[in-house]
Amino acid sequence: MSFVADLHLHSPYAYATSPALTLENLATWAGYKGIDLLSTADFTHPKWMQELKNKLVESPDGAYRYKNVAFVMGTEISCVFRQGGRGRRIHLLVFAPTIEVAEKLTSGFARYGNLQSDGRPTLGLSAREATALCLETDPDCLVIPAHAWTPWYGVFGSKSGFGSLSKAFGDMLDHVPAIETGLSSDPEMNWSVPGLANKAVVSFSDAHSLPNLGRELTVFGGNPGYEGLRKGLQDNAVEFTVEMYPEEGKYHFDGHRKCGVSWHPSRTLIEGGDCPVCGRAMTLGVLHRVMDLGGPSSTPQVSPPPLESELLPPHSVPSPDGRAPFVRMVPLLDIIAAARNRGPTTKGVMAEYHHLVSAMGSEYRTLLWAPQIELTETCDEILADAILRARLGDIHVEPGYDGVYGKVSL
C-alpha cells in the first residue's frame, strides 16, 4: 500500500496566508488534489491548536482524521541564531506523534519565542538545539530541513545557510532523516551533493492558499498516519516524489528583482555577483548554490528519460544509484489558465478545474495517470493536448529569480 502526502502547509494563523485555510477546506481540497495525508500545520499557535483538538478525531490506527483525510501533527519553525560568526535563519519542519506531544513541544518552544504572533514562530534556537529539544520531548518526533536550498531560511541557502548538514546539525545529524527540496530544486539537483546519499529527499507544497495545496507531493510506501510517515522518512520508503519544474520556483536563477535582472549561474561566474544595473549584490539562486555544493552534474536534465514501471507514472526520472525517482508536473490550474489565456483563479478557470477533477477523480490522477482517450472525452482537444504536453515536458519555463515565480508557457 502507498499514500500521497503533503506535509508542508499553513493555517490561517501564519503570516501571509489565506484565511480560507480551515480544516474543512483543507480536507475538501485534499480530495480535489488526491492527497491521503496532510500536516495539520502550525500546531504551536494556541488558537489553531484549539481548533485541531475540537475537530480532529483519532482513529484506531493512530491517525487523526477530519472527514476522509488523515492528518499528522506538524508545524514549521523559523530558527534564528548565530553560528560560525554569522547570523543564521533556518526553517525546519517538525512532526509530533500525538496531540499531547505536540502540546509539550509547544511549551518547550514557548521559552524561545512568541508563539501567538505567527503560526510559523521565530525561535531563538539553533537547528541543532531545536532538533535536540524535539527528541528530548519525545524520541519519536521528526525534524527535517524545510525548502533546503532557499537563499533565505534554507539550511543550504546562499544568504544564511551552511555548506553541509553536519555543520548545521552537529551531533544531531543522524536524527535528521530527510530534506525537503523546495519549489526551486528537485531530487536530481540533490543527487550529487555530498552528505545527502543516506537521506530521504521529499517534496511538499508549502501552500499558503488552497489552490497551491499539493503542487509538490511525496508518495510513501505504507499506511497514511504517523507511523507510516516515520517509517517512510527513517527507512527512506519514498516511492517517488511529484515536483514542479524547478524553474517555476521563485529562487531558481540568480538575479535582482528590483532591476529585472535574471540569469543562469554560469553567467554570474563570468560577470560577477553584482547587479549590472544598480551595482548591488544579486540574490544567488538555488541552481547556483546546488552547483557550488554538488557540481555541474546536479544541473537538471532538459528531457527526462522515461522509466517503465507499473508503480510509477510514465516519464519519471530515475536516480542513477537506486534512490527514489520523481516526476515533474505543472499544476492543473496553471495548465487550464495557459490554455484559456486567463488568470489561474478566474471564475471560468476554477469552474473548469472543478469539472475536470470531479470527472477524473483528482488532480493527481488527471496530471499523471489519465489516458489520452479519457482526457479527450472529458475536455476539449486544446486542454487535453496541453495536459499531455505538460506531462511530457513539452513546455517552456521562464525561470524564477529573487522572489519572482517562473512563468510557464505551453
C-alpha positions as CSV (number, residue, x, y, z in Angstrom):
1,M,0.0,0.0,0.0
2,S,1.1,3.6,-0.6
3,F,-0.1,7.0,0.3
4,V,0.2,10.6,-1.2
5,A,1.3,13.2,1.4
6,D,1.6,16.9,1.5
7,L,3.3,17.8,4.9
8,H,4.3,21.4,4.5
9,L,1.4,23.9,4.5
10,H,-0.1,26.5,6.8
11,S,-3.2,27.6,8.7
12,P,-4.9,31.0,8.6
13,Y,-2.8,32.0,11.6
14,A,0.6,32.0,9.7
15,Y,1.9,35.2,8.2
16,A,0.8,36.0,4.6
17,T,-1.6,33.0,4.3
18,S,-5.2,32.8,3.2
19,P,-8.0,32.9,5.8
20,A,-9.7,30.1,3.8
21,L,-7.1,27.5,5.1
22,T,-9.6,25.9,7.5
23,L,-9.7,22.2,8.3
24,E,-12.9,21.9,6.4
25,N,-11.4,23.5,3.3
26,L,-8.1,21.7,3.6
27,A,-10.0,18.3,3.7
28,T,-12.1,19.3,0.7
29,W,-9.1,20.4,-1.4
30,A,-7.1,17.3,-0.4
31,G,-9.9,15.4,-2.1
32,Y,-9.6,17.5,-5.2
33,K,-5.9,17.0,-5.3
34,G,-5.8,13.3,-4.5
35,I,-3.9,13.6,-1.2
36,D,-4.2,11.0,1.6
37,L,-2.2,12.6,4.4
38,L,-1.8,16.2,5.4
39,S,0.1,18.0,8.1
40,T,-2.1,19.9,10.5
41,A,0.5,22.8,10.2
42,D,1.1,25.5,12.8
43,F,0.2,23.4,15.8
44,T,2.2,25.8,18.0
45,H,-0.4,28.6,17.5
46,P,-2.8,28.4,20.5
47,K,-6.0,29.3,18.5
48,W,-5.2,26.8,15.8
49,M,-4.3,24.1,18.2
50,Q,-7.7,24.5,19.9
51,E,-9.4,24.0,16.6
52,L,-7.4,20.9,16.0
53,K,-8.3,19.5,19.4
54,N,-12.0,20.3,18.8
55,K,-12.3,18.9,15.3
56,L,-9.8,16.1,14.7
57,V,-10.8,12.6,15.6
58,E,-8.2,10.0,16.5
59,S,-8.8,6.8,14.6
60,P,-7.9,3.2,15.8
61,D,-4.8,3.2,13.6
62,G,-3.4,6.3,15.5
63,A,-4.0,8.8,12.7
64,Y,-6.0,12.0,13.3
65,R,-8.8,12.4,10.8
66,Y,-11.2,15.1,9.6
67,K,-13.8,13.7,7.2
68,N,-11.9,11.2,5.0
69,V,-8.5,12.8,5.2
70,A,-5.7,11.7,7.6
71,F,-3.6,14.4,9.4
72,V,-0.4,14.3,11.4
73,M,0.7,16.9,13.9
74,G,3.2,19.1,12.1
75,T,4.5,22.6,12.0
76,E,7.2,24.8,10.6
77,I,9.5,26.8,12.8
78,S,12.0,29.5,12.0
79,C,15.3,29.2,13.8
80,V,17.2,32.5,14.1
81,F,20.7,32.2,15.7
82,R,24.4,32.9,15.3
83,Q,26.9,30.2,14.5
84,G,30.3,30.3,13.0
85,G,30.5,34.0,13.3
86,R,27.4,34.5,11.1
87,G,23.7,35.1,11.5
88,R,21.7,32.1,10.5
89,R,18.0,31.7,9.7
90,I,16.8,28.1,9.1
91,H,13.3,26.8,8.7
92,L,12.6,23.3,10.0
93,L,9.6,21.0,9.6
94,V,8.7,19.4,13.0
95,F,6.3,16.4,13.4
96,A,4.9,15.0,16.7
97,P,3.3,11.6,17.1
98,T,0.3,12.8,19.2
99,I,-1.5,16.0,20.1
100,E,-0.2,15.6,23.7
101,V,3.4,15.5,22.4
102,A,2.7,18.5,20.2
103,E,1.5,20.4,23.3
104,K,4.6,19.5,25.2
105,L,6.7,20.7,22.3
106,T,4.8,23.9,22.2
107,S,5.5,24.5,25.8
108,G,9.2,23.9,25.1
109,F,9.3,26.3,22.1
110,A,7.5,29.0,24.1
111,R,10.6,29.6,26.1
112,Y,12.4,30.8,22.9
113,G,9.8,33.0,21.1
114,N,6.3,34.4,20.8
115,L,4.1,31.6,19.6
116,Q,0.9,33.7,19.3
117,S,2.3,36.2,16.8
118,D,2.7,33.8,13.9
119,G,1.7,30.2,13.0
120,R,5.3,29.7,11.9
121,P,7.1,31.0,15.0
122,T,10.5,32.6,15.1
123,L,12.6,30.9,17.8
124,G,16.0,31.8,19.3
125,L,17.3,28.2,18.8
126,S,19.9,26.8,16.5
127,A,19.0,24.0,14.2
128,R,20.9,21.6,16.4
129,E,19.2,22.8,19.6
130,A,15.7,22.7,18.1
131,T,16.3,19.1,17.0
132,A,17.6,18.1,20.4
133,L,14.6,19.8,22.1
134,C,12.2,17.8,19.9
135,L,13.9,14.5,20.6
136,E,14.1,15.2,24.3
137,T,10.4,15.8,24.3
138,D,9.7,12.5,22.6
139,P,12.1,10.3,20.7
140,D,9.5,9.7,18.0
141,C,9.4,13.3,16.9
142,L,10.7,14.0,13.4
143,V,12.7,17.1,12.2
144,I,13.7,17.8,8.6
145,P,15.0,21.0,7.0
146,A,12.3,22.9,5.0
147,H,13.0,24.1,1.4
148,A,16.6,23.3,2.0
149,W,18.0,25.5,-0.8
150,T,16.1,28.7,-0.5
151,P,18.5,31.7,-0.2
152,W,16.8,32.9,2.9
153,Y,15.8,30.3,5.6
154,G,17.2,27.2,3.8
155,V,19.8,25.1,5.5
156,F,21.9,25.3,2.3
157,G,20.8,28.8,1.4
158,S,23.2,31.3,0.0
159,K,22.2,34.1,2.4
160,S,22.3,32.4,5.8
161,G,22.7,28.7,5.4
162,F,25.5,26.1,5.8
163,G,27.8,24.2,3.4
164,S,26.7,20.9,4.8
165,L,24.1,19.3,7.1
166,S,26.8,18.2,9.5
167,K,27.8,21.8,10.2
168,A,24.1,22.8,10.7
169,F,23.1,19.9,13.0
170,G,26.4,18.7,14.5
171,D,25.8,15.6,16.7
172,M,22.1,15.6,15.9
173,L,22.8,14.9,12.2
174,D,21.9,11.2,12.4
175,H,18.5,12.2,13.8
176,V,17.6,14.2,10.6
177,P,16.2,11.6,8.2
178,A,15.4,13.7,5.2
179,I,15.5,17.1,3.5
180,E,12.7,18.9,1.6
181,T,13.7,20.0,-1.9
182,G,11.7,23.2,-2.0
183,L,10.0,24.5,-5.2
184,S,13.2,25.7,-6.8
185,S,15.0,22.4,-6.8
186,D,14.1,18.8,-7.5
187,P,15.7,15.5,-6.4
188,E,18.0,15.3,-9.4
189,M,19.6,18.6,-8.4
190,N,20.4,17.0,-5.0
191,W,21.7,13.6,-6.0
192,S,25.3,14.7,-6.4
193,V,25.5,16.7,-3.2
194,P,27.8,15.1,-0.6
195,G,26.1,14.2,2.6
196,L,22.7,13.5,1.1
197,A,23.2,9.9,-0.1
198,N,21.7,8.4,3.1
199,K,18.9,11.0,3.4
200,A,15.4,10.7,2.0
201,V,14.6,13.5,-0.4
202,V,11.0,14.7,-0.1
203,S,8.8,17.4,-1.6
204,F,5.7,19.2,-0.3
205,S,3.8,22.3,-1.4
206,D,4.5,25.0,1.3
207,A,0.9,26.1,0.5
208,H,-0.2,29.5,1.7
209,S,-3.5,29.1,-0.1
210,L,-5.9,26.3,-1.1
211,P,-5.1,26.1,-4.8
212,N,-1.4,25.7,-4.1
213,L,-2.0,22.6,-1.9
214,G,-0.4,19.5,-3.5
215,R,1.7,21.4,-6.1
216,E,4.5,19.2,-4.8
217,L,3.9,15.8,-3.2
218,T,5.7,12.7,-1.8
219,V,4.3,9.2,-2.3
220,F,5.4,6.8,0.6
221,G,5.0,3.1,1.0
222,G,2.8,2.2,3.9
223,N,-0.3,3.4,5.6
224,P,-1.3,7.1,6.0
225,G,-0.6,8.1,9.6
226,Y,2.3,9.0,11.9
227,E,3.8,5.5,11.9
228,G,3.7,5.4,8.1
229,L,5.3,8.8,7.9
230,R,8.0,7.9,10.5
231,K,9.0,4.7,8.6
232,G,8.7,6.5,5.3
233,L,11.3,9.1,6.4
234,Q,13.6,7.0,8.6
235,D,13.6,3.9,6.4
236,N,13.5,6.1,3.2
237,A,10.4,4.4,2.0
238,V,9.8,7.1,-0.6
239,E,8.3,5.6,-3.7
240,F,8.6,8.8,-5.7
241,T,8.0,12.5,-5.5
242,V,5.9,14.8,-7.6
243,E,7.7,18.0,-8.5
244,M,7.0,21.3,-10.1
245,Y,9.6,22.2,-12.7
246,P,12.3,23.8,-10.5
247,E,12.5,26.7,-12.9
248,E,9.0,27.7,-11.7
249,G,10.3,28.3,-8.2
250,K,10.9,31.9,-7.3
251,Y,14.6,31.4,-6.4
252,H,15.9,29.2,-9.3
253,F,18.1,31.6,-11.2
254,D,20.4,34.3,-9.9
255,G,19.0,37.8,-10.2
256,H,17.9,41.2,-8.8
257,R,14.1,41.7,-8.8
258,K,14.2,45.5,-8.4
259,C,16.2,45.9,-11.6
260,G,14.6,43.0,-13.5
261,V,17.9,41.2,-13.9
262,S,17.9,37.4,-14.1
263,W,20.5,35.0,-15.5
264,H,22.0,31.5,-15.2
265,P,24.7,30.9,-12.6
266,S,27.3,30.3,-15.4
267,R,26.9,34.0,-16.4
268,T,27.3,35.1,-12.8
269,L,30.6,33.2,-12.7
270,I,31.8,35.3,-15.7
271,E,30.4,38.7,-14.8
272,G,30.3,38.5,-11.0
273,G,27.5,38.6,-8.5
274,D,26.7,42.4,-8.6
275,C,23.7,43.7,-10.4
276,P,24.8,45.3,-13.7
277,V,22.1,48.0,-13.3
278,C,22.5,49.2,-9.8
279,G,25.7,47.6,-8.6
280,R,24.2,45.9,-5.6
281,A,24.7,42.2,-4.8
282,M,22.2,39.9,-6.6
283,T,20.4,37.1,-4.9
284,L,22.3,33.9,-5.8
285,G,19.6,31.3,-6.6
286,V,19.1,27.7,-5.8
287,L,20.7,26.4,-9.0
288,H,23.9,28.4,-8.2
289,R,24.0,27.0,-4.7
290,V,23.4,23.4,-5.8
291,M,26.2,23.7,-8.4
292,D,28.5,25.1,-5.7
293,L,28.0,22.2,-3.4
294,G,27.3,19.4,-5.8
295,G,29.0,20.3,-9.1
296,P,27.7,20.8,-12.6
297,S,26.3,17.2,-12.7
298,S,23.5,18.4,-10.4
299,T,22.1,20.6,-13.1
300,P,18.6,19.2,-14.1
301,Q,18.2,17.4,-17.5
302,V,16.1,19.1,-20.1
303,S,14.4,16.0,-21.4
304,P,13.8,13.4,-18.6
305,P,14.1,9.8,-19.7
306,P,11.1,7.6,-19.4
307,L,11.1,4.9,-16.7
308,E,9.0,1.8,-17.4
309,S,7.3,0.6,-14.2
310,E,3.7,-0.3,-13.2
311,L,4.3,1.5,-9.9
312,L,5.3,4.9,-11.4
313,P,3.8,7.4,-13.8
314,P,5.4,7.4,-17.3
315,H,8.3,9.8,-17.8
316,S,9.5,9.6,-14.3
317,V,13.2,10.5,-13.8
318,P,15.2,7.6,-12.3
319,S,18.2,8.0,-9.9
320,P,21.4,6.6,-11.2
321,D,22.1,4.8,-7.9
322,G,18.7,3.4,-7.0
323,R,17.3,6.3,-4.9
324,A,13.6,7.3,-5.3
325,P,12.7,8.7,-8.7
326,F,10.5,11.6,-9.4
327,V,8.1,13.0,-11.9
328,R,7.7,16.7,-12.9
329,M,4.3,18.3,-13.4
330,V,2.7,21.7,-13.9
331,P,-0.3,22.4,-11.6
332,L,-3.6,21.9,-13.4
333,L,-4.9,25.4,-12.7
334,D,-1.8,26.8,-14.4
335,I,-2.4,24.5,-17.4
336,I,-6.0,25.5,-17.8
337,A,-5.1,29.2,-17.4
338,A,-2.4,28.9,-20.1
339,A,-4.7,27.0,-22.4
340,R,-7.5,29.6,-22.0
341,N,-5.3,32.7,-21.7
342,R,-6.8,33.6,-18.4
343,G,-5.7,34.0,-14.8
344,P,-5.5,30.8,-12.8
345,T,-8.0,31.9,-10.1
346,T,-10.6,33.4,-12.5
347,K,-14.1,32.1,-12.3
348,G,-14.1,30.3,-15.6
349,V,-10.7,28.5,-14.9
350,M,-11.8,27.5,-11.5
351,A,-15.1,26.1,-12.8
352,E,-13.3,24.1,-15.5
353,Y,-10.8,22.8,-12.9
354,H,-13.6,21.5,-10.6
355,H,-15.4,19.9,-13.5
356,L,-12.2,18.1,-14.6
357,V,-11.1,16.8,-11.2
358,S,-14.6,15.6,-10.4
359,A,-14.8,13.7,-13.7
360,M,-11.2,12.3,-13.3
361,G,-11.2,11.6,-9.6
362,S,-8.4,14.0,-8.6
363,E,-5.9,16.5,-10.0
364,Y,-3.1,14.0,-9.2
365,R,-4.7,11.4,-11.5
366,T,-5.5,13.9,-14.2
367,L,-2.0,15.1,-14.5
368,L,-0.1,11.9,-14.1
369,W,-2.2,8.9,-14.9
370,A,-5.3,9.6,-17.0
371,P,-5.1,8.1,-20.5
372,Q,-5.3,10.3,-23.5
373,I,-8.7,8.9,-24.6
374,E,-10.2,9.7,-21.2
375,L,-8.9,13.2,-21.3
376,T,-10.3,13.9,-24.8
377,E,-13.7,12.5,-23.7
378,T,-13.8,14.8,-20.7
379,C,-12.4,18.1,-22.0
380,D,-11.8,19.7,-25.4
381,E,-8.8,18.9,-27.6
382,I,-6.9,22.1,-26.7
383,L,-6.9,21.4,-23.0
384,A,-6.3,17.6,-23.4
385,D,-3.3,18.4,-25.6
386,A,-2.0,21.0,-23.0
387,I,-2.2,18.4,-20.2
388,L,-0.3,15.8,-22.2
389,R,2.3,18.2,-23.4
390,A,2.9,19.3,-19.8
391,R,3.1,15.7,-18.7
392,L,5.8,15.0,-21.4
393,G,7.8,18.2,-20.6
394,D,6.9,19.8,-23.9
395,I,6.7,23.3,-22.3
396,H,8.8,26.4,-21.8
397,V,9.5,27.9,-18.4
398,E,10.9,31.4,-17.9
399,P,13.0,30.7,-14.7
400,G,12.1,32.4,-11.4
401,Y,14.6,34.6,-9.6
402,D,14.9,36.7,-6.4
403,G,11.4,36.2,-5.2
404,V,9.7,36.2,-8.7
405,Y,8.0,32.9,-9.7
406,G,8.9,31.4,-13.0
407,K,6.4,31.6,-15.9
408,V,5.1,28.5,-17.8
409,S,4.1,28.7,-21.4
410,L,2.7,25.8,-23.4
